[in-house]
Every structure is written in C-alpha cells, then in structure tokens.
C-alpha cells in the first residue's frame, strides 16, 4: 500500500529570480532587507543553506536547472552557445506523461536553429517551437535586459497603458528623469538612485506576476506545472518608485576585499579586474554603495509581488497540493573581491538561495528548518518529477531528488561536494591573458573544508573555507598544500568521469539487451 504522506502532488510552482544572491534575503540573514513573502516560504518548507549552481553564468546555469544535467553534459557553456535540440528538459519529461511545463518570464534559452535545420524540423511547427523554447509552453516569455520581442506581450501592454513609441521598454522602463528634467539611462550605474519613469504597477515584475496569476486562476481542476521566472534583480539596475530609494539609507552590508599584500590573486582574477568595465566600476566603494540600495529595492519588489502569487494559491485552495521551489540562477558579486556581476567561483556568484515547500504530511518533520546538505541546481528536475510521481529518468538526469532531505531521512550517503563550470572564452579577459578560444575553462569542486578551481593551462585556486570563508587568501600555489590540491583534483576528475553519457537508453533496456544475441540464434566466437 502506498504511503499517503507520499501521494503525488498535483501542481508545481517553480520560482526563479535572476542574479539574486543567497544572502540578500532576510531569511538568509541580511541585516536590513526584509523579504516577508520569501521568508514565509522558508517557514512553510525547508531552506537549503548550501545550494550551488552548475555555472555562475545565466544560460549554462539555467540549462542545468531545466535539464538536471551538468554543463559539460548539456554542452551550453556560455550565453552565446545554443541549447542543443537533442537535450531533454523538464518539459520533455512531463510530456511523456501528458503534462506540460508552462512559462511566465525568462528562460534565456538560446535556440539551436542550425540543429532544427539539420533535422528538418520547421521552426514554427509545434515541435520546432517547443525545441526553440526549451520544452516550455510559453504563457509569456520575457528574458529582460533588452526590449521585449514577439514572444512577449509586454511591449504592447506598455503601449496600451500610455507608454508610446516603438521601444517603450527603453524609453520608460529603464529610463528615468534626472534632476534637470532630462533623460537618464538605467544602463549607467550613476543613475541607479533615480526612479524609472514607468509606474510600479506596469513594471516588469508586476507584469509577469499578473501573467502567472492569470494562468493559475484559469486552470480550474487541471493540474499544472508553472515556471515563474523573474528577471530581477538583474541589471539594468533601475527600479520604479517607491523601490528606487526604499533602502537608500539602509545597511547595505560590508564589502569583502582582500589585503593586496597577501591575496595572491590568480591570473584570471586579475584579468577580470583589469579587462572588464563592470569590475573596474564595482572596484570603487562609492559605486558599490550607490548601486546596492537599488539592487535591494528590486529584490523587495519581487518579494512583494511573490506575495500576490502566494495569496492567489490560497484563494484557489492550491497551497495544500502544490510543490513550491524558490531559487536563483546565480548570484552577484556586487563589489566583493573587486568584482561586478558574476562568473568567477566566489560564493557571492555560485551560491544561491533555495527553498522547497512540500505541503504533504511527510515533510512536517523539517518544516520551517534549515538544511546544510550540499544541493545543486541539477536537483530541481528530479525533485519535481519525484513530487508529482513521474519517471525520474535516472539514465539522463544527473541530479538527485531533494524530497528525501525534505522528509528528514535523506542525508545518509548524500553528496560530499558540489561542482561548477565556467567557459570565459567570450570575455575580454581571454584577450588580456592571450588565450585561444578553446583555452578558457575553469572547473570548481567545493567540499566543507576546501574550494578548488582547476583553470585550464594555469595554476589552480585553493581556499580553506573553514578558516577563510571569505576566500581572501588563494593557496593555489602555496607550499604545504600539495596533498590537498592533489586530493581535490582527483575528486574533480572522478566527478567528471561520472557524467551520464549513455542518455538514449535506460538501465532496464541494458538489462534486457545484455547478451541478447544468443536469444536471436547468434553464437559469436563459440568453438
């Protein structure tokens, strides 16, 4: 008899923010940024305190979230690299059971049009559209940081509400009016303190929340899986009133900076600091202090609108049969280590918030607690499939369901390390280092004690996370650590050899076909 505490859930709400640091939420300890809606999710479920992404870059990270596979397995190593039509996503796994994955917001899927052409699939056919959209059925796809295209109704929505012109996003959403009555671009960090011209109720976050609520309220008794993917607090860093100055006088946190005399900066770190304008800007304290309050305001705006979604679930009596996952595709250095943006493997970029709410009685034992077990973005697909009772596709998916941890009995034999990957070939740091396009790769292995980064063609990085949690002293070539570096390199090697490359057949088929030529009357090599 099946356990009633494990009865498959009816619905899934998978919420993702873009570029949200784990420590910029009050439930993760931020000193002045209060996020009550996200905190309420942590109180209803489990807060994972050691969650890591498979790449600290948007597209490769998201493709790992959507496939349950590491970057080296799905092959989309950076933002300009198309997502292969042959990779299977959450939407594909759901489709085999007659389900669909709906999308409101961002996926950042880079379409593999050449792959479609090679396979003879018309891009505008139903199958072509599904491949181009990463397996999601789009309610409204809006990737942000550029004017919305035809895949989103946001531009027409803006025009319908009085924001005229061919590009209302640029003219109103990421533009402010400066102190002299002129136009101030949200692309410039110096304007981060100004309110966007667009009113808050017509902003990007409000618009996509409206689309998600409409979807939930129109489903009736049909089960659903919804990916609500907010584009904030990703740049351009400009917020509508009142969020633009809500935290202007608040504590924005310390800036983590190493002592130049003892840091031992790695060549890749130095190249980023010297070759990238964002790092040059964020290397100045006055810039960091000017920008962080706007970032905080954008986070609080997401939290306020997420409360509307949770209220919608309550109204429609869906809280008790819906798995909720909240996370981010990566973090943001925000000036720490003299860096802007993401990419390098410091905790600020590679560590993310992750909250899982399982409403079933089987999860009551951990409700409202924090779990420090290492979890990864590849764990989301198997968690969703497990929650709704579908085939976990273990021959393809490289993550592990988190529901055992959520139920309080899954930590025995759990992973000892997390891994992440970076391809920085498209960045000007490559030119600063004089490297070829195929020579710019880094791989991170992180255990409780050590963080090790293997850089192709260069010395590694090594940080003692127990005694140096801020990663201020690089021991990558320090004497006395040869054994640690060798052990971490071996751990990285063993992980790389464990990828699931036999993804077209499952273990059951292997069992059926083992030595099956004998049953077909073939006797190979018999005397």
C-alpha positions in Angstrom: 0.0 0.0 0.0 1.4 3.4 -0.9 2.3 5.9 1.8 -0.4 8.6 2.0 2.2 11.0 3.1 3.9 10.5 -0.3 0.8 10.8 -2.5 1.9 12.6 -5.7 1.4 16.3 -5.6 -1.0 17.9 -8.1 0.9 21.1 -9.1 4.3 22.7 -9.1 5.3 26.4 -8.8 9.0 26.8 -9.7 10.0 30.4 -9.0 13.4 31.7 -10.1 15.0 35.1 -9.7 17.8 36.3 -11.9 21.1 37.2 -10.3 19.8 37.0 -6.7 22.5 36.4 -4.0 21.6 34.0 -1.3 22.5 36.5 1.4 20.2 39.3 0.1 17.1 37.8 1.8 16.1 38.3 5.4 15.6 34.5 5.9 19.3 34.1 5.0 20.4 36.8 7.4 20.5 40.1 5.5 20.8 42.9 8.1 18.3 45.3 6.6 16.5 43.8 3.6 13.2 42.3 4.8 11.6 39.8 2.5 8.5 38.5 4.3 6.9 36.5 1.4 10.1 34.5 0.7 10.6 34.2 4.5 7.1 32.7 4.7 8.1 30.0 2.2 11.1 29.2 4.4 8.7 28.9 7.3 6.4 26.6 5.3 9.2 24.4 3.9 13.0 23.9 4.0 15.7 26.5 3.5 18.8 24.9 1.9 21.8 26.8 3.2 24.4 25.2 0.9 22.9 25.4 -2.6 25.1 25.9 -5.6 24.7 26.4 -9.3 26.4 24.4 -12.1 27.7 27.6 -13.6 27.8 31.2 -12.3 26.5 32.5 -15.7 22.9 32.8 -16.8 22.4 30.5 -19.8 24.6 27.5 -18.8 23.2 27.7 -15.2 19.6 27.7 -16.4 20.1 24.9 -18.8 21.3 22.8 -15.9 18.2 23.8 -13.9 16.0 22.8 -16.8 17.7 19.5 -17.8 19.0 18.3 -14.4 22.4 17.8 -16.2 25.8 19.4 -15.6 27.1 22.0 -18.1 29.7 19.6 -19.6 26.8 17.2 -20.3 24.3 19.5 -21.9 27.0 21.5 -23.7 25.7 25.0 -23.4 28.8 26.5 -21.8 28.0 30.3 -22.1 25.4 32.8 -23.0 26.1 32.7 -26.8 26.1 28.9 -27.1 22.8 27.4 -28.4 21.0 24.8 -26.4 21.1 21.6 -28.3 17.8 20.3 -29.7 18.8 16.8 -28.6 18.8 17.7 -24.9 15.8 16.7 -22.8 14.3 19.2 -20.4 11.7 19.2 -17.7 9.1 19.9 -20.3 10.1 16.7 -22.2 9.9 14.6 -19.1 6.4 16.0 -18.3 5.2 15.5 -21.9 5.8 11.7 -21.7 3.1 11.7 -19.0 0.8 14.0 -20.9 1.8 17.0 -18.8 3.3 20.4 -19.8 5.6 22.9 -18.3 4.2 26.4 -18.6 6.5 29.5 -18.6 5.9 33.0 -17.4 9.1 35.0 -17.6 12.7 34.3 -18.5 14.4 31.1 -19.7 17.3 32.6 -21.7 17.3 29.5 -24.0 19.5 30.3 -27.0 17.8 28.5 -29.9 19.6 25.8 -31.8 18.3 26.8 -35.2 21.1 25.0 -37.0 20.1 21.8 -35.2 16.5 22.2 -36.3 17.5 22.8 -39.9 19.7 19.7 -39.9 16.9 17.6 -38.5 14.4 19.1 -41.0 12.1 20.5 -38.2 10.3 23.7 -39.2 11.0 26.4 -36.5 7.3 27.4 -36.4 5.9 23.9 -36.2 4.7 22.8 -32.8 7.7 20.6 -32.3 10.0 23.4 -33.6 8.5 25.9 -31.2 8.9 23.5 -28.3 12.6 22.9 -29.1 13.3 26.6 -29.5 11.5 27.4 -26.2 13.5 24.8 -24.2 10.5 22.5 -23.8 8.3 25.1 -22.2 4.8 26.2 -23.3 5.1 29.9 -23.2 2.4 32.0 -21.5 4.7 35.0 -21.9 8.4 34.7 -22.4 10.4 37.8 -21.5 14.2 37.4 -21.0 14.7 41.0 -19.8 17.8 43.3 -20.3 16.6 44.0 -23.9 13.4 45.3 -25.5 10.7 42.5 -25.4 10.3 40.6 -28.7 7.2 39.0 -30.2 7.4 36.1 -27.7 6.1 38.6 -25.1 3.1 40.8 -24.8 4.9 43.3 -22.6 5.7 45.9 -25.3 2.0 46.1 -26.4 0.9 46.1 -22.7 3.1 49.2 -22.2 1.7 51.0 -25.2 -1.9 50.1 -24.1 -1.1 51.9 -20.8 0.2 55.1 -22.3 3.9 54.4 -22.9 4.0 55.1 -26.6 6.7 54.7 -29.2 8.5 51.8 -31.0 10.5 50.9 -27.9 8.6 51.7 -24.7 10.9 49.4 -22.6 14.0 51.6 -23.3 12.1 54.9 -23.1 10.2 54.2 -19.9 11.2 51.0 -18.1 14.9 51.5 -18.0 14.9 55.3 -18.2 14.5 57.9 -15.5 14.1 61.7 -15.4 17.2 63.3 -13.9 17.4 66.3 -11.6 17.4 68.7 -14.6 14.4 67.2 -16.3 16.5 65.3 -18.9 16.5 61.6 -19.7 18.8 59.3 -17.6 19.6 55.8 -18.8 19.3 52.9 -16.5 22.3 51.3 -18.2 24.5 53.8 -16.4 25.2 52.9 -12.8 25.4 56.5 -11.7 21.6 56.7 -12.4 20.7 53.8 -10.1 19.2 56.1 -7.5 16.6 57.6 -9.8 13.1 56.1 -10.2 12.2 54.6 -13.6 9.6 56.5 -15.5 7.3 53.5 -15.7 4.9 53.2 -12.8 5.3 50.3 -10.4 2.1 48.5 -11.4 3.3 48.5 -15.1 6.8 47.4 -14.3 8.4 44.1 -15.5 8.0 42.4 -12.2 4.3 43.4 -11.8 3.5 42.4 -15.4 4.9 38.9 -15.1 3.2 38.4 -11.8 -0.1 39.3 -13.4 0.5 36.7 -16.1 1.3 34.0 -13.6 -1.8 34.7 -11.5 -4.0 34.7 -14.6 -2.6 31.3 -15.5 -3.2 29.8 -12.1 -6.7 31.2 -11.9 -7.7 29.8 -15.3 -6.5 26.2 -14.7 -9.6 25.1 -12.7 -9.2 21.5 -11.8 -6.4 20.8 -14.3 -3.1 20.0 -12.7 -0.3 22.4 -13.7 3.5 23.0 -13.6 4.4 26.7 -13.8 7.9 28.2 -14.1 7.6 31.8 -12.9 10.9 33.3 -13.8 11.5 36.9 -12.7 14.2 38.9 -14.5 15.1 40.9 -11.4 17.3 41.9 -9.6 19.4 41.5 -12.8 20.6 44.7 -14.5 19.7 47.3 -15.8 19.7 48.5 -12.2 16.8 50.9 -12.2 13.7 50.4 -10.0 10.3 52.1 -10.1 9.2 54.2 -7.2 9.0 53.6 -4.3 11.6 50.8 -4.6 14.3 53.0 -6.1 15.1 54.7 -2.7 13.5 52.3 -0.2 16.9 51.2 1.1 18.9 54.3 0.2 19.8 54.9 3.9 20.0 51.2 4.9 22.8 49.0 5.8 24.0 47.5 2.5 26.5 45.1 4.1 30.2 45.0 4.2 32.4 44.9 1.1 34.6 41.9 1.1 38.1 42.9 -0.1 41.4 41.0 0.3 44.6 42.5 1.5 46.6 43.1 -1.7 49.8 42.1 0.2 48.5 38.6 1.0 45.8 37.9 -1.5 47.9 36.1 -4.1 45.5 37.0 -7.0 45.1 34.4 -9.7 45.8 35.5 -13.3 42.2 35.0 -14.3 41.0 37.2 -11.4 43.5 39.9 -12.3 42.4 39.7 -16.0 38.7 40.2 -14.9 39.6 43.2 -12.7 41.7 44.9 -15.4 39.8 44.0 -18.6 36.1 44.3 -17.6 34.4 47.6 -17.1 31.9 46.2 -14.6 34.8 45.1 -12.4 36.5 48.5 -12.7 33.3 50.3 -11.7 32.5 47.9 -8.8 36.1 48.1 -7.6 35.2 51.6 -6.3 33.4 51.7 -2.9 31.3 54.8 -3.8 29.9 52.8 -6.8 29.0 49.8 -4.7 27.3 51.9 -2.0 25.3 53.8 -4.7 24.2 50.6 -6.5 23.4 48.1 -3.7 20.3 50.0 -2.4 18.7 49.7 -5.9 19.5 46.0 -6.1 17.9 45.7 -2.7 14.8 47.6 -3.8 14.4 45.3 -6.8 14.6 42.2 -4.5 12.0 43.7 -2.2 9.7 44.4 -5.2 10.0 40.7 -6.3 9.1 39.7 -2.7 6.0 42.0 -2.7 4.7 40.5 -5.9 5.5 37.0 -4.9 3.1 37.6 -2.0 0.4 38.2 -4.6 1.1 34.8 -6.2 1.0 33.1 -2.8 -2.3 34.8 -2.0 -3.6 33.6 -5.3 -2.7 30.0 -4.3 -4.5 30.5 -1.0 -7.6 31.9 -2.7 -7.7 29.0 -5.1 -7.1 26.4 -2.4 -3.9 25.3 -4.1 -1.4 25.6 -1.2 -2.0 22.1 0.0 -1.4 20.3 -3.3 1.4 22.4 -4.8 5.1 21.9 -4.5 6.9 25.3 -4.4 10.5 25.8 -5.3 12.2 29.2 -4.9 15.8 29.8 -6.2 18.0 32.0 -8.4 20.1 31.2 -11.5 23.3 32.6 -9.8 24.4 35.4 -7.6 26.1 38.8 -8.0 29.5 39.9 -6.6 28.2 43.4 -6.0 31.7 44.7 -5.5 33.0 41.9 -3.3 36.5 40.8 -4.3 36.7 43.9 -6.6 34.2 42.3 -9.0 30.9 43.2 -10.6 28.4 40.8 -12.0 29.0 37.0 -11.6 31.2 34.3 -13.4 34.1 33.7 -11.1 33.6 31.0 -8.5 33.4 33.1 -5.3 30.5 32.3 -3.0 28.7 35.5 -4.0 28.2 34.2 -7.5 28.0 30.5 -7.3 25.9 30.1 -4.1 22.1 30.7 -4.3 19.0 30.6 -2.2 16.9 27.5 -2.5 13.7 26.9 -0.6 11.5 23.8 -1.2 7.9 23.7 0.2 6.3 20.2 0.2 2.8 20.6 1.7 2.4 16.8 2.4 2.4 15.4 6.0 5.6 13.5 5.2 7.6 16.8 5.2 6.3 18.0 8.6 9.4 16.9 10.4 11.6 19.5 8.6 9.0 22.3 8.1 10.5 25.7 9.0 14.1 24.4 9.3 17.3 24.9 7.5 19.3 22.0 6.0 23.1 22.5 5.3 23.5 19.5 3.0 25.1 20.3 -0.3 22.5 20.7 -3.0 22.8 21.7 -6.7 20.7 23.2 -9.4 20.6 19.8 -11.2 18.5 18.6 -8.3 15.4 20.6 -9.3 14.2 18.4 -12.2 14.4 15.1 -10.3 12.7 16.8 -7.3 9.8 18.0 -9.5 9.4 14.6 -11.2 9.5 12.8 -7.8 6.9 15.2 -6.3 4.3 14.6 -9.0 5.0 10.8 -9.3 6.7 10.7 -12.7 9.6 8.6 -14.1 12.8 10.2 -12.7 14.7 9.5 -15.9 17.8 8.4 -13.9 19.7 7.5 -17.1 19.6 11.1 -18.2 19.2 13.3 -15.1 22.4 13.8 -13.1 20.9 15.5 -10.0 19.1 13.9 -7.1 15.6 14.4 -5.7 15.6 16.7 -2.6 12.4 15.1 -1.2 14.3 12.6 1.0 16.1 15.5 2.6 12.8 17.4 2.9 11.3 14.4 4.6 14.1 14.2 7.1 15.7 10.9 6.1 17.9 11.5 3.1 21.2 12.8 4.4 22.9 9.3 4.8 25.1 8.9 1.7 24.4 12.3 0.4 27.0 14.1 -1.7 30.2 15.4 -0.1 30.9 18.1 -2.8 29.4 20.4 -5.3 30.7 21.3 -8.7 30.5 24.2 -11.1 31.9 25.1 -14.5 32.9 28.3 -16.5 33.7 29.0 -20.1 35.0 32.6 -20.3 36.0 32.4 -24.0 33.6 35.1 -24.9 35.0 37.6 -22.4 37.8 40.1 -22.9 39.7 38.5 -20.1 40.7 36.0 -22.7 42.5 38.7 -24.7 44.2 40.0 -21.6 45.5 36.6 -20.9 46.4 35.9 -24.6 44.5 32.7 -24.7 42.8 30.9 -27.7 39.0 30.5 -27.8 39.3 26.8 -26.7 41.6 27.6 -23.7 39.3 29.3 -21.3 37.7 26.8 -19.0 37.5 26.5 -15.2 36.0 23.8 -13.0 35.2 24.2 -9.3 35.0 21.5 -6.7 33.8 22.6 -3.2 33.8 20.4 -0.1 33.1 21.5 3.5 36.7 22.4 4.0 38.1 23.3 0.6 37.2 25.1 -2.6 39.4 24.1 -5.5 39.3 25.6 -9.0 41.1 24.0 -11.9 41.9 26.5 -14.6 42.9 25.1 -18.0 46.6 25.8 -18.7 47.2 27.7 -15.4 47.8 27.1 -11.7 44.7 26.2 -9.6 43.0 28.2 -6.9 42.5 26.8 -3.4 40.7 28.3 -0.5 40.4 27.0 3.1 36.6 27.5 3.6 36.9 26.6 7.3 39.5 29.2 8.2 39.0 31.6 5.3 35.2 31.6 4.5 35.6 35.0 2.7 38.1 33.5 0.2 40.7 36.2 0.8 43.9 34.0 0.6 44.5 31.9 -2.5 46.5 28.8 -1.6 46.6 27.6 -5.2 50.4 27.5 -5.3 51.2 27.9 -1.6 53.8 25.4 -0.1 52.5 22.7 2.2 49.2 22.1 0.3 50.3 19.7 -2.4 48.3 16.8 -0.9 45.2 18.9 -0.6 45.4 20.1 -4.2 46.0 16.5 -5.4 43.0 15.2 -3.5 40.7 17.9 -4.8 42.0 17.5 -8.3 41.3 13.7 -8.1 37.8 14.5 -6.7 37.2 16.7 -9.7 38.4 14.0 -12.0 36.2 11.4 -10.5 33.2 13.6 -10.8 34.0 14.4 -14.5 34.1 10.6 -15.2 30.7 10.0 -13.7 28.7 12.0 -16.3 25.7 10.3 -17.8 26.7 10.0 -21.4 24.5 6.9 -22.2 21.4 9.1 -22.3 19.5 7.4 -25.1 18.7 4.1 -23.2 17.9 3.4 -19.6 19.2 0.7 -17.3 16.2 -1.5 -17.9 16.9 -1.7 -21.6 20.6 -2.6 -20.8 19.4 -5.4 -18.7 17.1 -6.7 -21.4 19.6 -6.5 -24.1 22.7 -7.9 -22.3 24.0 -10.8 -24.3 20.6 -11.0 -26.1 22.2 -12.0 -29.4 22.1 -15.6 -28.0 18.3 -15.5 -28.0 18.4 -14.4 -31.6 20.4 -17.5 -32.6 23.8 -15.8 -32.8 26.8 -17.6 -31.2 29.8 -15.3 -31.5 33.2 -16.9 -31.2 32.0 -20.3 -30.0 34.3 -23.3 -30.7 
